[in-house]
Amino acid sequence: MRRTAASEGLASCHRCHCLSPIAQHACCPRCGHKLHLRKPKSLSRTWALLVAASILYIPANLLPIMTTTSLGRVQSDTIMSGVIYLLHSGMWPLALIVFVASIFVPVLKLIVLSYLLISVQRKSTWQPKERVRLYKITEFVGRWSMIDVYVVAVLVSLVQMGNLANIEPGLGIVAFGAVVVLTLLAANSFDPRLIWDAMEPQADENQQGSAYNQSLDAQQQ
Amino acid sequence: MTEDQSAHLKTLIACEQCDQLQHRQPVPDHAIACCQHCGSKLYSHDEDNLTTSLALTLTALILFIIANTFPMLTMNLSGHSQQANLMSASAALYEHGSQALAVLVFLTSILAPLLELIGLLYVLTALQRKSDRPFKHLSKVFKAINYLTPWRMVEVFMLGILVSLVKLADLATIIVDSGLYAFAALILVLSALTSSLNKPKIWQKLEQHR
């Protein structure tokens, strides 16, 4: 069996990554953060956040993110129509960035995290290294989805010219902001070490291992 | 925990991705240590560059204040003009009925970077001066900084400003103001700060001085 910190009864602090025996310390002796072998209730927390994000993803894409009133003409924009506008004005690199950040990345995060959760729950042993890399990528790109929220914030604060031109934020952008925050939290609550835990030999083969695996399972549920 | 035991634990490190337990070994300049089991990064060369980090923190703080006091963009449309900066962006959302969103924008573009920089300045100065004050609360401050870092999204905001510039280009004349230049410089300094900041080293120092 592989020698992991958890199998030695050592917990690596989630904040400062210092090792301490979990039997003696409830909290990290260095930074005072609560110690766990794995992030507590990682699977159910991540699922809950992911389901909430997927539900909000629908209004985020269907409702207008902002409404522009210019000389009596009213125009509502959704996330997709914003991308199409950028494309038509010839700024295809920016259109690509906004498309990737606002449409591609949120969907990618929802799909990848669901896949990782299912693979951990089914104790998959397929390509653990690649799955951890997939997780690192989703964790890294998630923040860039906030672009559209900031675009609306800047436009709303600049374009306040009474009857000439006016931009109001729509409900869609509120839902979209919530999707981004929820997926960030979901990525944060997932524990990549669970991917590797599934690679360990089955619990009943080894008495010590069984106690260890049970304590891990108890923490995840 | 006995002295021996805790000294032994300090020579060990667990991989953040796969929990593999392994011995710490010194790495040469510009090299990184990787996990022997899954290959992800464990730690890099243990440089003592607290002074560099301190200088960058101070620079970033000054740039942040400039970026927030001067307007970033000015829009001219048929004789009317309107200015915007970080604060007015969240304030406008708040006034126009998206309070939750305003709080999110305020937190990620103003509060998180500001608190992080002030906290970092405090921790780094205290370590630099090697003062005799108890370091217990310093590690609390440093822990809080670690919570804030993922919520600091100024570089995403910058891209948001670029996109809005394009969207407004055929509607009105936009003037880029001094605040935006300071903000652009802030992003460069912040990324330099992120790469220079040696968090494990700071944790070690905080522990020694307690």
HADDOCK unambig.tbl for C-alpha pairs under 7 A between the chains (distance, minus, plus):
assign (segid A and resid 3 and name CA) (segid B and resid 20 and name CA) 6.20 0.50 0.50
assign (segid A and resid 3 and name CA) (segid B and resid 21 and name CA) 5.96 0.50 0.50
assign (segid A and resid 4 and name CA) (segid B and resid 19 and name CA) 5.25 0.50 0.50
assign (segid A and resid 4 and name CA) (segid B and resid 20 and name CA) 4.34 0.50 0.50
assign (segid A and resid 4 and name CA) (segid B and resid 21 and name CA) 4.82 0.50 0.50
assign (segid A and resid 5 and name CA) (segid B and resid 14 and name CA) 5.92 0.50 0.50
assign (segid A and resid 5 and name CA) (segid B and resid 19 and name CA) 5.74 0.50 0.50
assign (segid A and resid 5 and name CA) (segid B and resid 20 and name CA) 6.26 0.50 0.50
assign (segid A and resid 5 and name CA) (segid B and resid 21 and name CA) 5.12 0.50 0.50
assign (segid A and resid 12 and name CA) (segid B and resid 14 and name CA) 6.62 0.50 0.50
assign (segid A and resid 15 and name CA) (segid B and resid 143 and name CA) 6.91 0.50 0.50
assign (segid A and resid 19 and name CA) (segid B and resid 9 and name CA) 6.42 0.50 0.50
assign (segid A and resid 30 and name CA) (segid B and resid 207 and name CA) 6.42 0.50 0.50
assign (segid A and resid 31 and name CA) (segid B and resid 139 and name CA) 5.88 0.50 0.50
assign (segid A and resid 31 and name CA) (segid B and resid 140 and name CA) 6.70 0.50 0.50
assign (segid A and resid 31 and name CA) (segid B and resid 143 and name CA) 6.80 0.50 0.50
assign (segid A and resid 94 and name CA) (segid B and resid 163 and name CA) 6.85 0.50 0.50
assign (segid A and resid 129 and name CA) (segid B and resid 38 and name CA) 6.24 0.50 0.50
assign (segid A and resid 144 and name CA) (segid B and resid 156 and name CA) 5.82 0.50 0.50
assign (segid A and resid 146 and name CA) (segid B and resid 156 and name CA) 6.68 0.50 0.50
assign (segid A and resid 147 and name CA) (segid B and resid 156 and name CA) 5.79 0.50 0.50
assign (segid A and resid 147 and name CA) (segid B and resid 157 and name CA) 6.41 0.50 0.50
assign (segid A and resid 147 and name CA) (segid B and resid 159 and name CA) 6.61 0.50 0.50
assign (segid A and resid 147 and name CA) (segid B and resid 160 and name CA) 4.85 0.50 0.50
assign (segid A and resid 148 and name CA) (segid B and resid 160 and name CA) 6.63 0.50 0.50
assign (segid A and resid 150 and name CA) (segid B and resid 157 and name CA) 5.75 0.50 0.50
assign (segid A and resid 150 and name CA) (segid B and resid 160 and name CA) 5.20 0.50 0.50
assign (segid A and resid 151 and name CA) (segid B and resid 160 and name CA) 4.72 0.50 0.50
assign (segid A and resid 151 and name CA) (segid B and resid 161 and name CA) 6.24 0.50 0.50
assign (segid A and resid 151 and name CA) (segid B and resid 163 and name CA) 6.59 0.50 0.50
assign (segid A and resid 151 and name CA) (segid B and resid 164 and name CA) 5.44 0.50 0.50
assign (segid A and resid 153 and name CA) (segid B and resid 89 and name CA) 5.01 0.50 0.50
assign (segid A and resid 153 and name CA) (segid B and resid 90 and name CA) 6.47 0.50 0.50
assign (segid A and resid 153 and name CA) (segid B and resid 93 and name CA) 6.11 0.50 0.50
assign (segid A and resid 154 and name CA) (segid B and resid 89 and name CA) 5.26 0.50 0.50
assign (segid A and resid 154 and name CA) (segid B and resid 161 and name CA) 6.70 0.50 0.50
assign (segid A and resid 154 and name CA) (segid B and resid 164 and name CA) 6.83 0.50 0.50
assign (segid A and resid 155 and name CA) (segid B and resid 164 and name CA) 6.33 0.50 0.50
assign (segid A and resid 156 and name CA) (segid B and resid 92 and name CA) 6.25 0.50 0.50
assign (segid A and resid 156 and name CA) (segid B and resid 93 and name CA) 6.85 0.50 0.50
assign (segid A and resid 157 and name CA) (segid B and resid 84 and name CA) 6.17 0.50 0.50
assign (segid A and resid 157 and name CA) (segid B and resid 88 and name CA) 6.13 0.50 0.50
assign (segid A and resid 157 and name CA) (segid B and resid 89 and name CA) 5.16 0.50 0.50
assign (segid A and resid 157 and name CA) (segid B and resid 92 and name CA) 4.97 0.50 0.50
assign (segid A and resid 158 and name CA) (segid B and resid 75 and name CA) 6.74 0.50 0.50
assign (segid A and resid 158 and name CA) (segid B and resid 82 and name CA) 5.83 0.50 0.50
assign (segid A and resid 158 and name CA) (segid B and resid 83 and name CA) 6.22 0.50 0.50
assign (segid A and resid 158 and name CA) (segid B and resid 84 and name CA) 5.80 0.50 0.50
assign (segid A and resid 168 and name CA) (segid B and resid 96 and name CA) 6.62 0.50 0.50
assign (segid A and resid 169 and name CA) (segid B and resid 96 and name CA) 6.97 0.50 0.50
assign (segid A and resid 174 and name CA) (segid B and resid 101 and name CA) 5.91 0.50 0.50
assign (segid A and resid 177 and name CA) (segid B and resid 101 and name CA) 6.82 0.50 0.50
assign (segid A and resid 192 and name CA) (segid B and resid 17 and name CA) 5.45 0.50 0.50
assign (segid A and resid 192 and name CA) (segid B and resid 18 and name CA) 6.95 0.50 0.50
assign (segid A and resid 193 and name CA) (segid B and resid 17 and name CA) 5.19 0.50 0.50
assign (segid A and resid 193 and name CA) (segid B and resid 18 and name CA) 4.57 0.50 0.50
assign (segid A and resid 193 and name CA) (segid B and resid 19 and name CA) 6.17 0.50 0.50
assign (segid A and resid 196 and name CA) (segid B and resid 18 and name CA) 5.52 0.50 0.50
